């Protein structure tokens, strides 16, 4: 199942329910360019995420770091880390996405010793899974097997999935990462989420840099540095991009018009909205509206 427009709340927390009927696990194949935005927008969730790229390659950003993941490679993305993905070139990137509740990885008796320290570590936002490393290759194989089990639903497949998850976690921790815990890193991530939350709550209103900085308890200059480090763009550039992202669903409504949509998402000029939309989406809002209308009629 492809999630083309997963829902996120005002904190960027993904609202998709990551579970099968019985298990707190979800596994699905994602084609990046089929997402409504053309990429997987910035979000986070409590679940651990494992990725296996089956076709093409993509840029993944996790917190402040950016990494290219190629066909056959994968990622472990830790709980509560901000992340996004964009296709590299026109590679038609497709990846398996496995999301797992941390409490389900190991039994309650083992969780405190072997899981909690890893999800709380501040130096482990992600691990790059490269097949030439035996521990990583074992994880990638199990991701593939879990995907097959969920598709095929053989008898007792839930138990088989549980066994694979235990195997995945054992291979992840035998990698030997020395865990670190820095309170300043925790605070930095909290402040970034607070600023993003404020933008997502107030995007339809007039927004000033001072407002965003205040939401994170930062000075204007520190606010700018945070956005440059995390998102590789200015705070106001992010506001514009987010407004365009929010306008996409509105444009798909048959009764909507471009001017109304522009003002609904916070632009105070239709021409400015059209200009920014064209630069972001490589087409005008009206062309996008017509394209989506024809796409839906197929």
C-alpha positions as CSV (number, residue, x, y, z in Angstrom):
1,X,0.0,0.0,0.0
2,X,1.4,3.4,-1.0
3,X,0.6,6.3,1.4
4,X,0.5,9.2,-1.1
5,X,-0.6,11.9,1.4
6,X,0.1,10.8,4.9
7,X,-1.4,13.1,7.5
8,X,0.8,15.0,10.1
9,X,-0.3,17.1,13.0
10,X,0.8,20.6,13.8
11,X,4.0,19.2,15.4
12,X,4.9,17.4,12.2
13,X,4.1,14.1,13.9
14,X,2.8,11.7,11.4
15,X,-0.8,10.6,12.2
16,X,-0.8,7.4,10.0
17,X,-1.5,4.4,12.2
18,X,1.5,2.2,11.8
19,X,0.1,-1.2,12.5
20,X,-1.5,-4.3,11.0
21,X,-4.7,-5.6,12.5
22,X,-2.8,-7.4,15.3
23,X,0.7,-6.1,15.4
24,X,2.1,-2.5,16.1
25,X,3.9,-2.8,12.8
26,X,3.4,-1.4,9.3
27,X,5.2,-2.2,6.1
28,X,4.5,-0.7,2.7
29,X,6.3,0.2,-0.5
30,X,6.6,3.9,-1.3
31,X,7.2,5.5,-4.7
32,X,8.5,8.9,-3.8
33,X,7.3,10.8,-6.8
34,X,3.8,9.5,-6.3
35,X,3.4,11.5,-3.1
36,X,1.2,14.5,-3.5
37,X,4.2,16.8,-2.9
38,X,6.5,14.9,-5.2
39,X,8.6,14.0,-2.2
40,X,8.1,12.8,1.4
41,X,7.8,16.0,3.5
42,X,9.5,16.5,6.8
43,X,7.8,14.6,9.6
44,X,8.5,12.4,12.7
45,X,6.8,9.6,14.6
46,X,7.4,7.6,17.7
47,X,7.9,4.4,15.7
48,X,11.3,3.1,14.6
49,X,11.7,3.1,10.9
50,X,13.6,0.8,8.7
51,X,14.0,1.5,4.9
52,X,15.2,-0.7,2.0
53,X,15.6,1.0,-1.4
54,X,14.4,-1.4,-4.0
55,X,14.8,0.8,-7.1
56,X,16.7,4.1,-7.8
57,X,18.2,6.2,-5.1
58,X,17.1,9.0,-2.8
59,X,18.3,11.8,-0.6
60,X,17.2,11.3,3.0
61,X,17.5,14.0,5.6
62,X,17.4,12.9,9.3
63,X,17.5,15.8,11.8
64,X,20.4,17.9,10.5
65,X,22.1,15.3,8.4
66,X,21.6,14.4,4.7
67,X,22.5,11.1,3.1
68,X,22.1,9.4,-0.3
69,X,20.7,5.9,-0.1
70,X,21.1,3.8,-3.3
71,X,19.4,0.7,-4.6
72,X,19.9,-2.3,-2.3
73,X,20.9,-0.1,0.6
74,X,18.8,1.0,3.5
75,X,18.4,3.1,6.7
76,X,17.5,2.8,10.3
77,X,15.8,6.0,11.5
78,X,15.4,6.3,15.2
79,X,12.2,7.2,17.1
80,X,11.1,10.8,17.1
81,X,13.8,12.0,14.6
82,X,12.7,14.5,12.0
83,X,13.1,13.1,8.5
84,X,12.2,13.6,4.8
85,X,13.0,12.0,1.5
86,X,13.5,13.2,-2.1
87,X,14.1,11.2,-5.2
88,X,17.6,11.6,-6.7
89,X,17.3,12.7,-10.3
90,X,14.6,10.8,-12.1
91,X,15.5,7.4,-10.7
92,X,11.9,6.4,-9.9
93,X,12.9,5.6,-6.4
94,X,10.8,2.9,-4.6
95,X,11.6,1.8,-1.1
96,X,10.1,-0.5,1.5
97,X,9.2,1.3,4.7
98,X,8.9,-0.7,7.9
99,X,7.6,1.1,11.0
100,X,7.7,-0.6,14.3
101,X,6.6,0.5,17.8
102,X,9.7,0.4,20.0
103,X,7.9,-1.5,22.7
104,X,7.3,-4.4,20.3
105,X,10.9,-4.9,19.2
106,X,11.8,-7.0,22.3
107,X,9.9,-8.3,25.3
108,X,9.1,-6.0,28.2
109,X,11.8,-7.7,30.3
110,X,14.5,-6.9,27.7
111,X,13.2,-3.5,26.5
112,X,14.9,-1.5,29.4
113,X,18.3,-2.9,28.8
114,X,18.4,-3.4,25.0
115,X,16.0,-1.0,23.4
116,X,15.4,2.1,25.6
117,X,19.1,3.2,25.7
118,X,19.2,3.2,21.9
119,X,16.1,5.2,21.3
120,X,17.2,7.8,23.9
121,X,20.8,8.1,22.5
122,X,21.4,11.5,21.0
123,X,24.2,10.3,18.7
124,X,22.0,7.7,16.9
125,X,19.5,9.5,14.7
126,X,20.1,7.0,11.9
127,X,22.3,4.2,10.6
128,X,23.1,3.7,7.0
129,X,22.5,0.0,6.1
130,X,25.0,-1.1,3.4
131,X,24.8,-4.7,2.2
132,X,28.6,-5.3,2.3
133,X,28.4,-5.2,6.1
134,X,27.0,-8.5,7.4
135,X,25.0,-7.0,10.2
136,X,23.4,-4.5,7.9
137,X,22.7,-7.1,5.2
138,X,21.0,-9.3,7.8
139,X,18.7,-6.3,8.6
140,X,17.9,-5.7,4.9
141,X,17.0,-9.3,4.3
142,X,14.6,-9.3,7.3
143,X,12.9,-6.1,6.1
144,X,12.3,-7.9,2.8
145,X,11.0,-11.0,4.6
146,X,8.6,-9.0,6.8
147,X,7.3,-7.2,3.7
148,X,6.6,-10.6,2.1
149,X,5.0,-12.0,5.3
150,X,2.5,-9.1,5.5
151,X,1.6,-9.4,1.9
152,X,1.1,-13.2,2.0
153,X,-0.4,-13.6,5.5
154,X,0.7,-17.3,6.0
155,X,-0.4,-19.1,9.1
156,X,1.3,-17.7,12.3
157,X,3.0,-14.9,10.2
158,X,2.7,-12.6,13.3
159,X,5.1,-14.9,15.2
160,X,7.5,-15.0,12.2
161,X,7.5,-11.2,12.1
162,X,8.3,-11.0,15.8
163,X,11.2,-13.4,15.2
164,X,12.5,-11.2,12.4
165,X,12.2,-8.0,14.5
166,X,14.3,-9.6,17.2
167,X,16.9,-10.6,14.7
168,X,16.9,-7.1,13.2
169,X,17.4,-5.5,16.6
170,X,20.2,-7.9,17.6
171,X,22.1,-7.1,14.4
172,X,21.6,-3.4,14.9
173,X,23.1,-3.4,18.4
174,X,26.0,-5.8,17.6
175,X,27.1,-3.0,15.2
176,X,28.8,-1.6,18.3
177,X,27.7,2.0,18.4
178,X,28.9,3.8,21.5
179,X,25.8,5.5,22.8
180,X,25.9,9.2,23.9
181,X,23.4,11.3,25.8
182,X,23.6,15.1,25.4
183,X,20.9,17.2,26.9
184,X,21.7,20.1,24.6
185,X,20.9,17.8,21.6
186,X,17.5,16.9,23.1
187,X,16.8,20.6,23.7
188,X,17.8,21.6,20.2
189,X,15.4,19.1,18.7
190,X,12.6,20.2,21.0
191,X,13.2,23.9,20.0
192,X,13.1,23.0,16.3
193,X,9.8,21.1,16.7
194,X,8.4,24.0,18.7
195,X,9.2,26.5,15.8
196,X,7.8,24.1,13.2
197,X,4.7,23.6,15.3
198,X,4.1,27.3,15.5
199,X,4.4,27.7,11.7
200,X,2.0,24.9,11.1
201,X,-0.5,26.4,13.5
202,X,-0.2,30.0,12.1
203,X,0.7,29.5,8.4
204,X,-2.5,31.1,7.2
205,X,-1.7,34.3,9.2
206,X,0.9,37.0,8.7
207,X,4.2,35.5,10.0
208,X,7.3,37.4,11.0
209,X,10.8,35.9,11.8
210,X,10.4,37.3,15.3
211,X,7.3,35.2,15.9
212,X,9.1,32.0,14.8
213,X,12.2,32.7,17.0
214,X,10.0,33.5,20.0
215,X,8.2,30.1,19.6
216,X,11.6,28.4,20.0
217,X,12.9,30.6,22.7
218,X,15.7,31.9,20.4
219,X,17.0,35.1,19.0
220,X,16.4,35.9,15.4
221,X,20.0,35.0,14.5
222,X,19.8,31.7,16.4
223,X,16.5,30.9,14.7
224,X,18.0,31.4,11.3
225,X,20.9,29.1,12.2
226,X,18.6,26.4,13.3
227,X,16.7,26.4,10.0
228,X,19.9,26.5,8.0
229,X,21.2,23.5,10.0
230,X,18.1,21.4,10.0
231,X,16.3,22.3,6.8
232,X,19.1,23.9,4.7
233,X,16.8,26.9,4.0
234,X,15.7,30.1,5.7
235,X,12.8,30.1,8.1
236,X,10.7,32.3,5.7
237,X,11.6,30.1,2.8
238,X,10.2,27.2,4.8
239,X,7.0,29.1,5.5
240,X,6.5,29.7,1.8
241,X,7.2,26.0,1.0
242,X,4.8,24.9,3.7
243,X,2.0,27.2,2.4
244,X,2.4,25.8,-1.1
245,X,2.3,22.3,0.3
246,X,-1.0,23.1,2.1
247,X,-2.4,24.6,-1.0
248,X,-2.1,21.4,-3.0
249,X,-5.1,19.6,-1.5
250,X,-7.2,22.8,-1.8
251,X,-6.4,23.2,-5.5
252,X,-7.8,19.7,-6.0
253,X,-11.3,20.7,-4.8
254,X,-13.5,21.3,-7.8
255,X,-15.0,24.6,-6.4
256,X,-11.7,26.2,-5.5
257,X,-10.0,29.0,-7.4
258,X,-6.4,30.1,-7.3
259,X,-7.0,33.5,-5.7
260,X,-9.0,32.0,-2.8
261,X,-6.5,29.3,-2.2
262,X,-3.6,31.8,-2.2
263,X,-5.3,33.8,0.6
264,X,-6.4,30.7,2.5
265,X,-2.8,29.5,3.0
266,X,-1.4,32.9,4.0
267,X,-0.3,34.6,0.8
268,X,-1.4,38.2,0.5
269,X,-0.9,38.4,-3.2
270,X,-2.1,36.0,-5.9
271,X,0.7,36.9,-8.3
272,X,3.3,36.2,-5.6
273,X,1.7,32.9,-4.9
274,X,1.7,31.9,-8.5
275,X,5.3,32.9,-8.9
276,X,6.4,30.9,-5.8
277,X,4.2,27.9,-6.8
278,X,5.7,27.9,-10.3
279,X,9.3,27.9,-8.9
280,X,8.4,25.1,-6.5
281,X,6.2,22.8,-8.6
282,X,7.4,23.7,-12.2
283,X,3.9,24.6,-13.2
284,X,1.3,27.2,-12.3
285,X,-1.4,26.5,-9.7
286,X,-4.1,26.5,-12.4
287,X,-2.0,24.0,-14.5
288,X,-1.7,21.9,-11.4
289,X,-5.4,22.1,-10.8
290,X,-6.2,21.0,-14.4
291,X,-3.5,18.2,-14.2
292,X,-5.0,16.8,-11.0
293,X,-8.6,17.0,-12.4
294,X,-7.6,15.0,-15.5
295,X,-5.6,12.6,-13.4
296,X,-8.6,11.9,-11.2
297,X,-10.9,11.3,-14.2
298,X,-8.7,8.5,-15.6
